């Protein structure tokens, strides 16, 4: 989890603090490097995390069996992790085990209609096991005694949805059903490819992919950019010295890039990256942002 998302997480933590003033304990499913845990603790929560790759929490997958060995909590949060889960039923049995009658689950997942509406196809890759609409969550959550009492559409990752799920609670549910315009989706992808290639043709000098993300791999291969990129930069030390899969594009620290053109493969952090590198030229694959709505 990059530090660039700290303001977004701070806003989410403050929302929890305001909405659930009596809550003390929080479990984060998929705590990663612990950034949100740190923000939650600063907001006054006693926060613990579970993640098989973490060094700051319980280094295990969250399962029903694991939940049965843990103490109940007031809140459970999960940001951009449920799309990575093979067995949502098992995870929600675990959530059901840990949440009391006054407990709440607050989670974010990418909003699939926003992905299609803005052509951000690069978010479709092997780590995402499924893609989420609003309506299917209604019946699924009810199986575990949860109802949606608030919903929001934050701008993160090209358009996400954040659901506040409680028991008991007064349901506030929009039953949004959006048709999928596959032909429009195809046109947007083709247009983004043409736009990126046209801009690359005008570049004199090295082209650097900013962000060695999973979606960078999808975008580079589908657009056929592997031979047009000199190298990539990423602030994650574990990625540096490695390569974008299936290419000869090596990953370096951001300090390696001086006045080059950035192909912004980490486009979801465009604002933060532009602020850090105001004198660089940027090629951004996707231009539009979804509206930020709330119930």
WOQUIZI-V83735 format. One record per helix or strand. SS is the DSSP state (hx for helix, st for strand). FROM is the first residue (numbers start at 1). TO is the last residue. Records with the same first field share a line. If there is no record, write none. Layout:
SS=FROM-TO / FROM-TO
//
This chain:
hx=3-19 / 35-42 / 64-67 / 82-84 / 88-98 / 112-118 / 121-123 / 135-142 / 156-158 / 182-201 / 214-223 / 226-228 / 237-239 / 254-256 / 267-276
st=25-29 / 46-50 / 58-58 / 73-79 / 99-111 / 132-132 / 147-153 / 160-166 / 207-210 / 231-233 / 243-243 / 250-252 / 261-264 / 281-284 / 293-294
//
